[in-house]
Each structure stands twice: as structure tokens, then as C-alpha cells.
């Protein structure tokens, strides 16, 4: 027969907080990240449309 499992106490259940200990010198506002993503998306679209003629392919 199978032996009964040993139940160990769950100390904090694997949840740890690292952000309280470390603060980065570089921080971005959420609005800046969204604007950067939109600018990169527009750049990719423009390169797909006009990139062949600009780069000579």
C-alpha cells in the first residue's frame, strides 16, 4: 500500500516581495511606455510600406 504523504507547513506559499527591497534608478510613467509602443508600431508600419524603396530592395 502507498505510504501517507508528509504535509509540510507552507511558509508564505511561495509569495515573496522583491520590489520593497530594490528601487530602480530608471523609471517610466505608463503613458510614456504607451507612447513609445505606438511610435514603434508606426515606425514598423512605415518601414513595411516604404522600406523597400528607401533601402533599395
Secondary structure as a PSIPRED ss2 file (coil, helix, strand):
# PSIPRED VFORMAT (PSIPRED V4.0)

   1 X C   1.000  0.000  0.000
   2 X C   1.000  0.000  0.000
   3 X C   1.000  0.000  0.000
   4 X C   1.000  0.000  0.000
   5 X C   1.000  0.000  0.000
   6 X C   1.000  0.000  0.000
   7 X C   1.000  0.000  0.000
   8 X C   1.000  0.000  0.000
   9 X C   1.000  0.000  0.000
  10 X C   1.000  0.000  0.000
  11 X C   1.000  0.000  0.000
  12 X H   0.000  1.000  0.000
  13 X H   0.000  1.000  0.000
  14 X H   0.000  1.000  0.000
  15 X C   1.000  0.000  0.000
  16 X C   1.000  0.000  0.000
  17 X C   1.000  0.000  0.000
  18 X C   1.000  0.000  0.000
  19 X C   1.000  0.000  0.000
  20 X C   1.000  0.000  0.000
  21 X C   1.000  0.000  0.000
  22 X C   1.000  0.000  0.000
  23 X C   1.000  0.000  0.000
  24 X C   1.000  0.000  0.000
  25 X C   1.000  0.000  0.000
  26 X C   1.000  0.000  0.000
  27 X C   1.000  0.000  0.000
  28 X C   1.000  0.000  0.000
  29 X C   1.000  0.000  0.000
  30 X H   0.000  1.000  0.000
  31 X H   0.000  1.000  0.000
  32 X H   0.000  1.000  0.000
  33 X H   0.000  1.000  0.000
  34 X H   0.000  1.000  0.000
  35 X H   0.000  1.000  0.000
  36 X H   0.000  1.000  0.000
  37 X H   0.000  1.000  0.000
  38 X H   0.000  1.000  0.000
  39 X H   0.000  1.000  0.000
  40 X H   0.000  1.000  0.000
  41 X H   0.000  1.000  0.000
  42 X H   0.000  1.000  0.000
  43 X H   0.000  1.000  0.000
  44 X H   0.000  1.000  0.000
  45 X H   0.000  1.000  0.000
  46 X H   0.000  1.000  0.000
  47 X H   0.000  1.000  0.000
  48 X H   0.000  1.000  0.000
  49 X H   0.000  1.000  0.000
  50 X H   0.000  1.000  0.000
  51 X H   0.000  1.000  0.000
  52 X H   0.000  1.000  0.000
  53 X H   0.000  1.000  0.000
  54 X H   0.000  1.000  0.000
  55 X H   0.000  1.000  0.000
  56 X C   1.000  0.000  0.000
  57 X C   1.000  0.000  0.000
